[in-house]
């Protein structure tokens, strides 16, 4: 007779962990410790592409939040001020943005070149000198530009409409602090501090302006274009000074105190060509508004501005990727890692285009309801959004090519691309706006962006000696 097999019972140490898990009991401390260690290791990884994506994502979220706040702000301002005063405010503030963004003479862009270079090479004295000296230089130059702007407004007072003079004079008071805004943002971005770089100007200021204008309306104070410019000027000064204090505290923990060396001549020899590039870029960005002001009424400017601002969310992707990666182009270039540089740039082009395409589709689908928030007449700008989207996607397809060329010392090629695009935009605006209106302005701008993108792509491809495109594929050497 065969005896039945004897069941082998698992040892307690083999059985216990499985039975506890099956019964849903808490995991052991060792398991939790291992999980915590793995999570810590995951977040401790410093892969350059991963860090760039995280920073770019942070920048995009800040800009997206800023866009939503700006949309709400502009809806509030358009309702409280009326379409006419809102159009005057848009014109005056556009002038501030255009002149203010150039008031640092390129030092903000140079920060993304010199800070990584000095850090990589261990030039601490030059690093300390740049962190302090660049801010004083930017503020001093911007103050002079603001004073010159006031003189220009006075000289053109007969050519300008009377209701435009006071808003423009108030705008000149913003220029000095705008130079400081620019350079402090460049320094913070070079240290991968996107919130400190962008939040003061794009979030804090955007929240303060409609709140203060709303208080003016509530208490019966004027809410015209001049009042809105006064509020914008005051909030810009306040948030910039607050940013300066916070930046000093952050830098104190990263930069060891010591002697400072000031290579002002070298700084400007690099910054001025970047300034030329940025000048053409900004002229390209704002020339449509300026020409519209010459040929069309403030009502039409307000409609065009609303349509362009809604679609501007698409360009935030480009801005985010460029802000997160520009200083890394310098790092790879200084290290002599050309292969990594070409691969990284190809990645940035893909990061820029596909999210831009998705955002563009969503915004165009919701275009009419979004425009109607400004007022029923603003839906006339819906066609403008479709026309502008073509140019924005063309720019997104080449990624931050202009930033790459600037960091590699190819500023002249960037300037050539933007100068050509500016000439195309200006000529087409002068030709199309008188007859077609805001649709002509959009067609001119979109055509100019396509020309710019084709030229930048060609220059970047030749500089990297490899084909880079938004479709992932193996690089081929350029003959």
CORTA-V285976 format. One record per pair of residues at least 6 apart in sequence whose C-alpha atoms are under 7 Angstrom apart, sorted by the first residue. I is the first residue (numbers start at 0). J is the second residue. If there is no record, write none. Layout:
BEGIN
I_J / I_J
END
This chain:
BEGIN
51_323 / 51_324 / 54_191 / 54_193 / 54_323 / 55_319 / 55_320 / 55_322 / 55_323 / 57_193 / 58_193 / 58_319 / 59_315 / 59_316 / 59_319 / 61_198 / 62_201 / 62_315 / 63_312 / 65_201 / 65_202 / 66_312 / 68_205 / 68_206 / 69_205 / 72_209 / 74_372 / 74_373 / 75_209 / 76_85 / 76_209 / 77_85 / 77_373 / 79_222 / 80_222 / 80_223 / 82_298 / 82_301 / 83_297 / 83_298 / 84_223 / 84_224 / 85_224 / 85_301 / 86_297 / 86_298 / 86_300 / 86_301 / 87_163 / 87_224 / 87_297 / 88_224 / 88_228 / 91_166 / 91_167 / 91_170 / 92_170 / 95_170 / 95_174 / 97_281 / 99_174 / 99_177 / 99_178 / 100_181 / 101_274 / 101_278 / 102_140 / 102_141 / 102_144 / 102_178 / 103_137 / 103_140 / 103_141 / 103_178 / 103_181 / 103_182 / 104_270 / 104_271 / 104_274 / 105_270 / 105_271 / 105_273 / 105_274 / 106_133 / 106_182 / 106_270 / 107_181 / 107_182 / 107_185 / 108_185 / 108_270 / 108_273 / 109_269 / 109_270 / 110_185 / 110_186 / 111_185 / 111_189 / 111_325 / 111_326 / 112_326 / 112_329 / 112_406 / 114_126 / 114_189 / 115_189 / 115_326 / 115_329 / 115_330 / 116_330 / 116_333 / 117_123 / 117_125 / 117_126 / 124_257 / 124_258 / 124_259 / 124_260 / 125_259 / 125_260 / 125_261 / 127_259 / 128_259 / 128_260 / 128_261 / 129_261 / 134_179 / 134_182 / 137_178 / 137_179 / 137_182 / 138_175 / 138_176 / 138_178 / 138_179 / 141_174 / 141_175 / 141_178 / 142_174 / 142_175 / 145_171 / 145_172 / 145_174 / 145_175 / 146_171 / 148_171 / 149_168 / 149_171 / 156_164 / 165_225 / 166_224 / 166_225 / 166_228 / 169_228 / 169_229 / 170_228 / 170_232 / 172_232 / 173_232 / 176_236 / 180_239 / 183_196 / 184_196 / 184_197 / 187_193 / 187_195 / 187_196 / 188_196 / 188_322 / 189_326 / 195_242 / 199_238 / 199_239 / 199_242 / 200_235 / 200_238 / 203_238 / 204_234 / 204_235 / 204_238 / 207_234 / 208_230 / 208_231 / 211_230 / 212_222 / 212_227 / 215_221 / 215_222 / 216_222 / 272_410 / 272_411 / 273_405 / 273_410 / 275_414 / 276_410 / 276_413 / 276_414 / 276_417 / 279_414 / 279_417 / 279_418 / 279_421 / 280_417 / 282_421 / 283_420 / 283_421 / 283_424 / 286_425 / 287_428 / 287_440 / 287_444 / 288_300 / 290_428 / 291_300 / 291_432 / 292_300 / 294_433 / 302_377 / 302_380 / 303_380 / 303_437 / 306_370 / 306_380 / 306_381 / 306_383 / 306_384 / 307_384 / 310_362 / 310_384 / 313_355 / 313_358 / 313_359 / 314_391 / 316_351 / 316_355 / 317_351 / 317_395 / 317_398 / 317_399 / 320_347 / 320_351 / 321_399 / 321_402 / 325_402 / 325_403 / 328_340 / 328_403 / 328_406 / 329_406 / 331_337 / 331_340 / 341_463 / 345_467 / 345_468 / 347_398 / 348_396 / 348_397 / 348_398 / 348_399 / 348_468 / 348_469 / 349_469 / 351_395 / 351_398 / 352_392 / 352_395 / 352_396 / 352_469 / 355_392 / 355_395 / 356_392 / 359_388 / 366_381 / 367_378 / 367_381 / 370_377 / 370_378 / 371_377 / 371_378 / 383_438 / 383_441 / 386_441 / 386_442 / 386_445 / 387_441 / 387_445 / 389_445 / 390_445 / 390_446 / 390_448 / 390_449 / 393_448 / 393_449 / 393_452 / 394_448 / 394_449 / 394_452 / 396_469 / 397_452 / 397_456 / 400_455 / 400_456 / 400_459 / 401_413 / 401_455 / 404_410 / 404_413 / 404_459 / 413_455 / 416_451 / 416_454 / 416_455 / 417_451 / 420_447 / 420_448 / 420_450 / 420_451 / 421_447 / 423_447 / 424_443 / 424_444 / 424_447 / 427_443 / 428_439 / 428_440 / 428_443 / 431_439 / 431_440 / 432_439 / 432_440 / 460_466 / 460_467 / 461_477 / 464_476 / 464_477 / 465_474 / 465_475 / 465_476 / 465_477 / 466_474 / 466_475 / 466_476 / 466_477 / 467_474
END
